[in-house]
């Protein structure tokens, strides 16, 4: 097949695809975003039992496998856990998004807390030791935390520049077992950041280097209430 024949075939396929799209949205009113029928999905959307404890254990296991620090605590111990992680890090300054709950910071001592007002530049954030955020969701099967710039997460730059990220996950409400269960709960119009462990890359010889594209250290705090007795 000549180059001209290949180009012709590619053009024909493109027109077929565009023709089907035009037919599907042809009756949509002008200026309205058409809504296509949802895709039929007959496959299993998770391979994890519907047991919150099992899902949380799997999340912890996969987070640790990605070299994230995993810390479990109750809601009452959250502030102390955050303070301990900052102290162990020797953090002189930590930045927080504007919607981070203030009680989370109540036990911090020896670390300057900087509230982001939207004017902090990447250069200024590079001089900050840590960032503390919440999350939108956490996915157990992949060991992933998802940020969507919500009030307790802030601008994407906050979680990409400081070298140490403390991310708070509330279980079970923010934990899902799989990606198919996560996606319907997320708004695709929001600026999302998907984090699976500390930022890392490797060269052709597979030498791992951390901290190239984001924080070198990720600490995830899994907050859950103890099971009730009786």
Long-range contacts (C-beta under 8 A, 24 or more apart in sequence): 41-180, 45-178, 45-180, 45-181, 46-141, 46-177, 46-178, 46-180, 46-181, 47-141, 47-177, 47-178, 48-140, 48-141, 48-177, 48-178, 50-177, 52-171, 52-172, 52-175, 55-140, 55-172, 55-175, 55-176, 55-177, 56-140, 56-171, 56-172, 56-175, 56-222, 56-224, 58-140, 58-141, 58-177, 59-138, 59-139, 59-140, 59-143, 59-169, 59-171, 59-175, 59-222, 60-222, 61-143, 62-140, 62-141, 62-142, 62-143, 63-143, 63-145, 63-197, 63-220, 65-143, 66-143, 66-196, 66-197, 66-198, 67-197, 67-198, 67-200, 67-210, 67-218, 68-143, 68-197, 68-198, 68-218, 68-219, 68-220, 69-217, 69-218, 69-219, 69-220, 70-220, 70-222, 71-219, 71-220, 71-221, 71-222, 72-221, 72-222, 72-223, 72-224, 73-221, 73-222, 73-223, 74-223, 74-224, 74-225, 74-226, 75-223, 75-225, 78-104, 78-168, 78-221, 78-223, 79-103, 79-104, 79-105, 79-106, 79-107, 79-108, 80-107, 81-221, 82-107, 82-108, 82-132, 82-166, 82-168, 82-221, 83-107, 83-108, 83-109, 85-166, 85-219, 85-221, 86-110, 86-111, 86-130, 86-166, 87-111, 89-129, 89-130, 89-164, 89-217, 90-129, 91-129, 91-130, 91-164, 92-129, 93-127, 93-128, 93-129, 93-130, 94-128, 94-129, 94-130, 94-131, 94-132, 94-162, 94-166, 95-120, 95-125, 95-128, 95-130, 95-131, 95-132, 95-158, 95-162, 96-131, 96-132, 96-133, 96-154, 97-133, 97-151, 97-152, 97-153, 97-154, 97-155, 97-158, 98-151, 98-154, 99-150, 99-151, 99-152, 99-153, 99-154, 100-132, 100-133, 100-134, 100-151, 100-152, 100-154, 101-152, 104-132, 104-168, 105-132, 116-154, 116-155, 116-158, 118-155, 120-157, 120-158, 122-157, 122-161, 125-157, 125-158, 125-161, 125-162, 126-161, 126-162, 128-161, 128-162, 129-162, 129-163, 129-164, 130-162, 130-163, 130-164, 130-165, 130-166, 131-158, 131-159, 131-161, 131-162, 131-164, 131-165, 131-166, 131-215, 132-166, 132-168, 133-158, 133-159, 133-165, 133-166, 133-167, 133-168, 134-167, 134-168, 134-169, 134-170, 135-167, 135-168, 135-169, 135-174, 136-174, 136-186, 136-192, 137-174, 137-175, 137-176, 137-182, 137-185, 137-186, 138-169, 138-174, 138-175, 138-176, 138-220, 139-176, 139-177, 139-178, 139-179, 139-182, 140-175, 140-176, 140-177, 140-178, 141-177, 141-178, 141-179, 142-178, 142-179, 142-196, 143-196, 143-197, 144-194, 144-195, 144-196, 145-169, 145-194, 145-195, 145-220, 146-182, 146-186, 146-192, 146-193, 146-194, 146-195, 147-192, 147-193, 147-195, 148-186, 148-187, 148-190, 148-191, 148-192, 148-193, 149-190, 149-191, 149-192, 150-190, 156-191, 156-193, 159-193, 159-195, 159-214, 159-215, 160-193, 160-213, 160-214, 160-215, 161-214, 162-215, 163-211, 163-215, 163-216, 163-217, 164-215, 164-216, 164-217, 164-219, 165-195, 165-214, 165-215, 165-217, 165-218, 165-219, 166-219, 166-221, 167-195, 167-218, 167-219, 167-220, 167-221, 168-220, 168-221, 168-223, 169-220, 169-221, 169-222, 169-223, 170-223, 170-224, 171-222, 171-223, 171-224, 172-224
